[in-house]
Amino acid sequence: MGRTFVETFDHGPCGWIGWDGESGPTPVEIHDSVAISRGPWWIDCNHAPPGAGYLHILFALHTQHGPKFPESILKAGGPNPYVAGKFPTNLTNAKVTVRVKGEVKLRGAQMLLLAQGNLSKELAIPNWVNQVLAAQPFAITPEWSEQTIQLVPDPKQWINLGTRHDRVGFYGGGPIDQLLRDMNGDIILVLFPLDVRPVGPRTIPDFHKGWAERDYDVDRSRLPEGEVMLDEVRIEFP
């Protein structure tokens, strides 16, 4: 039988982090054994068109084993039981269950699982692959709910996020079956897609080539706002 990973946040963030483009990994707020992510969220532009689009990062957990655990992630999230327990990076057909609630104006976005891994060896090019399981969104409701998705290697259920114009060679594409066999980057919960539109005096003609809120102002009325609370994450491996 497969193993099961369970995180209840009874002992702090336990490796889970948020993310900000300026400072990188950020600590997750923990209150009464619940992880909380509050807007306004940083706009991740790494997959802007011609990639699949923009996203907000809610919660992320690093999965890669070995001696090169990123110091910045350790500092932000603390000890990581997933890595310490040597849980698999093969998440093919794993079931992911979350206990979640929140108050969010989604404005067209959905809460999705993002799978990230480096397929450089398999594809013989530098390549971080990011795909979201668009066919199995999580519902964010005012009351607690427990929801389960399954990481099936079916490309019809996933969106490959690709890369923005100036991140080619770092982000890219790759088959979902290969990614799930070695998800050696992160498990991430995101809000995607985002309706990013420039506004105000810093508006630029081809805004997808810039970085939101660094190179131009953004119409925040089009973006999600609110908070998401995560009480438990459970991953069942086949």
C-alpha positions, 0 to 999 in steps of 0.5 A, spaced: 500 500 500 502 507 498 504 512 504 499 518 506 502 525 507 498 529 512 499 536 514 495 539 519 499 545 521 499 544 528 506 545 529 507 551 524 507 552 517 511 546 516 515 548 510 509 551 507 510 558 504 507 564 500 511 568 495 512 575 493 516 577 487 520 582 490 522 578 496 521 571 494 519 566 499 514 569 504 512 566 511 505 563 511 500 566 517 498 560 522 492 561 527 489 556 531 493 550 526 490 553 520 494 556 514 491 563 512 493 566 505 490 574 505 490 578 499 492 583 495 496 577 492 502 578 488 501 577 481 506 572 478 507 574 471 512 568 469 507 565 465 504 571 461 502 571 454 505 568 450 504 563 456 498 561 459 497 567 463 497 570 470 496 567 477 496 568 485 500 563 489 496 562 495 500 556 499 506 552 496 510 546 499 517 544 496 518 537 494 525 536 492 530 531 497 537 532 497 542 537 500 541 543 496 534 545 500 533 552 498 535 556 504 530 562 503 525 556 503 527 553 509 528 560 512 520 562 510 517 555 511 521 552 517 522 544 517 519 541 511 516 534 514 515 532 506 522 532 505 524 530 511 520 524 511 522 522 504 515 522 501 515 521 493 516 526 488 512 521 483 505 523 484 502 520 478 495 518 480 496 521 487 489 523 491 490 530 494 485 532 499 484 539 502 480 542 508 479 549 506 474 555 507 474 562 505 471 569 503 474 570 496 471 574 490 474 570 485 473 574 479 473 569 474 479 565 477 479 558 480 483 555 486 487 550 482 493 545 484 499 547 480 505 542 479 512 544 478 518 540 476 524 540 473 525 536 467 531 538 464 534 531 464 529 528 461 528 534 455 535 535 455 534 543 455 533 547 462 526 547 463 522 548 469 515 545 467 508 548 471 502 545 469 495 547 473 489 541 474 484 546 471 479 540 470 479 539 478 478 546 481 477 546 489 471 550 491 472 556 496 466 556 501 464 560 507 464 554 511 469 548 512 469 543 506 473 537 505 475 536 497 479 531 493 482 531 487 487 526 483 493 527 479 491 523 473 496 523 467 491 526 462 493 532 458 486 534 457 485 535 464 491 540 465 494 547 462 501 547 461 503 554 463 509 555 459 513 562 459 513 569 458 517 572 452 523 573 456 523 567 461 524 562 455 530 557 457 528 557 464 520 555 464 517 551 458 513 545 456 513 538 458 508 532 458 504 531 464 506 524 465 513 526 465 512 531 470 508 527 475 513 522 475 518 526 478 515 533 481 521 535 484 519 542 485 513 544 488 506 543 490 502 549 489 495 552 490 494 558 486 488 562 483 488 562 476 487 565 471 487 572 472 484 578 468 490 583 468 489 589 465 494 596 466 491 602 468 493 609 470 499 613 467 504 608 467 500 604 462 504 601 457 502 598 450 504 591 450 503 590 457 505 583 457 512 584 456 512 588 462 511 586 470 505 587 473 505 593 478 513 594 477 513 596 470 505 599 470 499 599 474 494 594 475 486 595 475 485 591 482 478 591 481 479 585 476 483 581 480 481 576 486 480 579 493 479 576 500 482 570 504 483 563 504 484 558 510 487 551 509 486 547 515 489 540 513 492 537 506 492 530 505 496 526 500 495 519 498 500 515 494 498 509 490 
